[in-house]
Amino acid sequence: MPDDQLPVLLPQQIAITGKGRSPLDEVPEFVNVKCPRCGEPARRETDTMDTFVDSSWYFYRYCDPKNSTAPYDEKKVEYWFPIDQYIGGVEHAILHLIYSRFWTKVMRDIGLTKYDEPVKKLFTQGMVIRNGQKMSKSVGNVVAADDVADKHGADSARLFALFAAPPEKTWTGSMPAWKAFIVFWGASIVMSRAISTYLAATDPPTRTFCASCIRRYSASRKISIAAGTSIRPSR
């Protein structure tokens, strides 16, 4: 495509069919054009780039989003890059991460950047498995965070996510794990109450405490976890 015919503008009226093909295929006035070289009838390619191509460099554009003469100002990018920490799912390590590294090296070779890697450190988080499949919107097995927060509280949901498995490991969701967390949460409340009461009763209040002190306090108050769901003094 000659430079004087750029940019190629996308049509505004398209039908999103969800059939897996590019919606541009259904717009004949966009697809059917004349070849810019010979003038003969031609057809535009509608699947030219994977979406990962766009997501492999757009974070550079965030540094200079209103630049109308270049992808970005190198000085502005140098302030933010390389990125200190990359956190992503394991599937990103074979798609987005590879593409973003490749894109960075291409931009380095054409003089847009001066470094070899887009990020300094990588942390690959594990996946959540539900009903034998990766939890995903496309599969339809996602547990809405709002529903969990409404029922159990946002802090409980956050702590459960940390309690269920180390962040770098895969976790298979199950109800017994949630019940186990409730027990853990209840034990934390017992310990918190024990520590607060112990410190308030000592002189000076900043006196150190130990696990045996907490156990003695809990035993004296006969505090227990009832059915793994609530904390109350035993009668």
N, C-alpha and C positions, 0 to 999 in steps of 0.2 A: 504494500500500500504506500503510494507516494506521500511524502510529508505534507504536501499542500492539501491532501484529502483527509487529513487527520484533524480532530478525532472522529472516529466512527461513533455516532450517537445511537444509543439503544432505543428501541421503540417504547413508548409510554403505555400503550394499550396491549397488554398480553394476558393470556389465560393460564393460570397456574392449575395444571391438571393433576399433578401428583403421580403421573404415570412413569416417572423416572427419566424422561427425556427432557432436554432443554426446552423451556417455553418458547424460545426464539424459533424453534423448528416450525411452530404453528403460525408464524408471521411471514407470509410469502413476500410482502413488499420489502422486508429486511433481508430475507434469505436470497431471493433472486435478484441479482444485480449484474452489471457489466464488468468484465475483467478490466482492472485498471491498466493493464499492459497492452492487451490486444483489442479490447472493446467488444469481445464476443460475450454471449450470455454465460454467466457463471453463478456459482452458488457459494454463499458465505459459510464457512465452518462455524458451527454454533457451540461446539465443545472443544474449546481451545486450551483451557487451563483448568486444572483441579482447584477447588476452593482453597486447598492448602497453600497454593501459590500466593494467594492474597494474604492469608494469615501468616505467611512466612516473613513478611516484611512490614506489615501495617504498623507494628509497634514502633518502627522507625518514624513513620509518618506522624504518629502521635506527638512526637517532639516538635514538629513544625507543620501543623495541619492546614495552615492557610497559605502555604507557599504555592504560588501559581506559575512559577518559572522552573522549578526543579522538584524532585521527589522530597528533598528536605535540605536544610542548611547544615552542612557538616559540623560547624561549630556548635550548633544547638544539640546535635546528636552526641557529640563528644562529651557533653556535660553529663549525659545519662548513661552512656554505654562505656564498656560492656555492662550488662545487667548483673547485679550481685547474686541473685538467687532465682533459679528456675524451678517451679514446682508444678508437676503435671502427672497425669495418669500414665500407666505403663504403655498404653497404646500410643500415647503421644511420642514416646521415645523412638518409635519406628516410623512415625509420620511427620508430625509438625516439627519435632526437634531436628530431625535430619534435614528437612526442607529449609528450616530457618538457618541452619548452619551452612547449607549449600548456598542459600541466597546471600548470606553475609560474605561468603568467599567470592561470589560473583561480583558483588558490589565493591569488594576490596580490589579485585582485579581491574575493574573499570574506573577506580579512583574515587568511589563514593565514600569509602570507609578506610580506616588505617589499621584495623585489627582483624584477627583471624577468626575469633569466636564471638558469638553474640552474648553469651553468658559466662560467668565465672564458675558457678557451682550448680549442680543438678541434684534435685531430690525427686525421686520417683515414688509417688504414693500408690498404695494398693487399691484394688477394686472391691466393690461391695457386690456380693453374689446373693441373689434372691431367686428361689424356685429353680435353682440349677443354672441360672443365666446371669450375666452381668446386668446390674441394675441400670436401665436405660430407658429414656423416653420413647425411643423407637420400638422397644420391646413391649412397653406398657406395664412394667413391673416396678415403677418408681413409687416410693413412699414419700408423700409430700411433707416437706419440712414444717410447713405451717400447721398441718394436722397434728404432727407430733408435738409441736410447741403448744398448741391449744390444749392438748390433753394432759401433757406431762410438764410443761414449762420449758422455756427456751434454754435455761441453764442446765436443766436435767438432760435435755437432748444433746447439748454440747459436751457435757461430761460423759454421757454414754458413748458418744462417738470416740472419745479418747480411751474409754474403758474397754470397748469392744475388741480392739486389736491395735497393735502398733501402727502408726500411719503408713509405714512402708510395706505392710503386709495386707494380703487379701483377707476380707472378712465375709463369712457366710452368715447372713442374717437369720436369726431364729428367735422365737419367743422366749425359750429358756435363758438365752443370753440377756434379754431385757429384764427378766425376773432376777437374774443374778446381779444385775446392775442395781436394782432396787435394794437388794440386801446390802450391797456395797455402799450405796448412798445413805441408807439408814445407819450403817456402822460409822460413816463419816459424821453424821449428825450427833451420834452418841459421843464420839471422841471430841467434837467441837464443844458440846455442852460440858463435858468433863473437864476439858482444859480451861474453859472460861470460869467455871465454878471454882476449880482448884486455885487458879491464879487470884481470883477475887478474895478467897479465904486465907491467903498466905500473907505474911508480913516480912519483907515488903512484897507488893503484888508482882514484882518482876522476878520472883524466885523461880529457879529453873524447875522443870518437871520431867518425868520420865514415864515410860510405858507402864511400869508397875504402879505408879501413882494413879494413872488413869484406870487401870484394872481395879484397883482397890476402891476408887470412887464409884465406878460403875457397879461393882458388887454391892457396895453399901447402899446405893440408891435403888438396886434391883432393876436396873434399866435393861430392857430386852427389845429385840426386834420381833414384832408380832406378825406372823405369816409372811414375812419378807416384804411387807408393804407399808408399815407404819411404825413409828417409834412412840412408845408410851411406857410409863413406869408400871411394873408388874404389881398386882394387888396381892 
